[in-house]
């Protein structure tokens, strides 16, 4: 009987303690919310300019989301609409993907064949000024809003670039951005297929599947994910599934690490088991890091290039108004590759490091004059030049072919072709 009374007493004490802790926590929450309400009310009443309550709240939301991390943000009705348009593959602007890195507005990558790409914007450029406005202490949303505008209007970006002694000024003319997310080419005199994915919109998996099926004689694949800023997770998973028979592609964990969601490959979706290399660089981010990292972990592809950007967090678009026109983009989880490693702030390291630029070549032997008749020799050389020019013009007309010269002008691509040829020989 005494043991029973003692057990009941201990139980009552624990219950009272738990209730007391809940009351303290609830009181603290109430005081915090009261503080927020008081600050908003004080700003509305005493701030030097007359600011409406809605604007004050929106500014508070933007500040809150900015302080959480570089990828969480408040999206008003206009921004929410633009976000929806962007994932469909057509939107207005410069064709540039930016993010905040160490508090600086940084180019993740320019998108292929867009105004920013053609003007010479490069991955890892730090945007110092937009027209005459400094980006210091500017939010990501404010910067994006300034860079977007009416088509055919000009904008001047001042960027800090590695290797340059002073800031670089780049004039860009805005345009409607139409993204060709996937395109394919074959190599001159090689049974190899080049697959370029510029961003992960809704067309990627279908585009890759179509390109591979249209080239049945291919012996090896080059998947180019350089300067690919990412996009839809579902497309990244679908791309890996085209090349991997089974196993985890990617998993994501939120606040509760036990609450893990895994996405796995299915052999029914696999369409190619050919030898494969993947090109990556510092502009490869998010979805492109998932694809390259998963293929690396499954030992399905050799990664060539430079270390990726390191964005491995999951954002969800959550409505905050009844009409769902205003939303927040909130980081809710982190991505983990099949091996369990994270991408966030770490990136994916290539198996073989290769830097951008022209491939190193031996000294040309064609111009070493050994003949006695110099005039005839030079006439022959002139014919070679003329023929070469004609050939270049023909190749430019055929945009589906990657010439030997194209390969030599791209050190990373040249390295990938050499490695891919070796893989094909090994797999014979």
C-alpha positions, 0 to 999 in steps of 0.5 A: 500500500505504501509503495502504491502511495509513493508511486502515485505521489511521484506520478503527481509530482511529475505531472505538476512539473510537466504542467508548470513547464508548459505554462512557462513555455506558453507564457514565454510564447505570449510575451514574444508575440506581444513584443512583436505586436508592440513593435509593429504598433510603435512603428505604425504610430511613430515612424517618420513616414506614414506606412500602412500596416500591411506594408509594415507586416510585409517588411517584417516577414521579409526580414524574418525569412531573410534571417532564417537562411539564404533560401527562405523568403516571403513571396507577395502576390507578384513574386508568387506568380513569377515563381510559378511561371519560372518552373514552366520554362518561360519568364521575363528577365536576364536569364540569371540565377542568383543567391546569397553567399556569405551575405553577398549577392552571387551569381549561381549561374547564367542560363544558356543562350539568355541575355546574361549568358551572351553578355558574359555573366559568369558563375560565382560573379558577385554583383556589387551594383544593379544600375547605380544601386549598391547590393550591400544589405539588399535582400534577394527579393529586392535584387531580383525585382530590380533585375527583372523588367520590361523586355528590350530595356537595358540594365548595367551590372557591376560585378566582382570577378575572381582574377580581375583587378577591378570590378567589371561592368556588364550591360544586358538587355532584358528579354523574355526568357525561353529555356531549352532545358535539354538539347543533344549533340553527337561528336564528330567521327565518334559514337558518343552522345552529348546531353546538355541540361541547362535547368531542371524544369518540367521537360527534362526527363522526357527530353533526355529519354527522347534524345537517347532513344533517337540515338540507338548506336551510341556507345557512351554518354556525356551529361553536361550539368555545368552552370545548371542552377537546379529546379524541380526535385521530381525531375532530378529524381527522374533523371537519375532513374533513367540510368540507375536500376535500384537503390536510394536516389536521394533522401531528405530529413527535416527537423526530426531526423527520424522523419526521413523521406527516401526516393528510390530508383526502379529498374522499369524506368531505366533506359540506358546502362551505357558508360557515362561521364558527368560534367559539373562546376561551381555553377552546378547547384541543387537538383544538378548536385543531386543528379551528379552526386547520386550517379557518383554514389551508385558508381554509375558515372565519372564526375569531371570538372570542378566542385559544385555550388553546395545548395542541398536544402529543401524549400516548400512553397506554403500559402499564408493567405486564404486566396493563396496568392501570398506565400513563403518559401521555407527551408523545411529539410536537407538533401542527403545523397545515397551514401548519407553525405550532405550537399549543403555548404559542401557541394559535390567533388568531381572524381577528376578535376578539370578546369575550364579553358582550352585543352593543352595541345602539342605544338602544331607540326603542320606548319613545319616547312621541310620542302625546298619549294617554299612557294608551293608549300605556302600555296598548299597551306593557303588551301588548307586554311580556305578549306578549314574556313569552309568546313567551319562554316558547314559545321556552324550550320550543323548545330547538332555536331560537336567538332574536334575543334569544339572539344579542344576549345573546352578542356573539361569536355575534352577530358570527359571524352578521353575518360569516356573512351577509356570506360567504353574500352574497359566495359567491352 
